[in-house]
């Protein structure tokens, strides 16, 4: 297939992947002791290599469809920092409590601001 080199780029960075008809999913299994800076720079370099290859072969990497997800088990909650992803605040157990609190705080601020300009 004409996108075979994409898999080779991904393998260079020790990242696993699945190819579908018009999509490629990449994934990694992480441990709490992994250094996030090393992992994120590795992912960024992999995406840059793929993008460069695609540009040189008159293909386009759809940046609008790129998604990133990080999850953790309850045992690693204390070792994992909170994440902000796609406009949501997720804690390490994928709970929504912090997101709900943030939305409530934001709504209260907006209602208070409206109250200042209109009685």
PyMOL commands that set and color helices and strands:
alter all, ss='L'
color gray80, all
select helices_A, chain A and resi 4-12+36-56+63-65+74-79+97-117
alter helices_A, ss='H'
color red, helices_A
select strands_A, chain A and resi 16-19+24-27+83-85+88-90
alter strands_A, ss='S'
color yellow, strands_A
deselect
rebuild
show_as cartoon
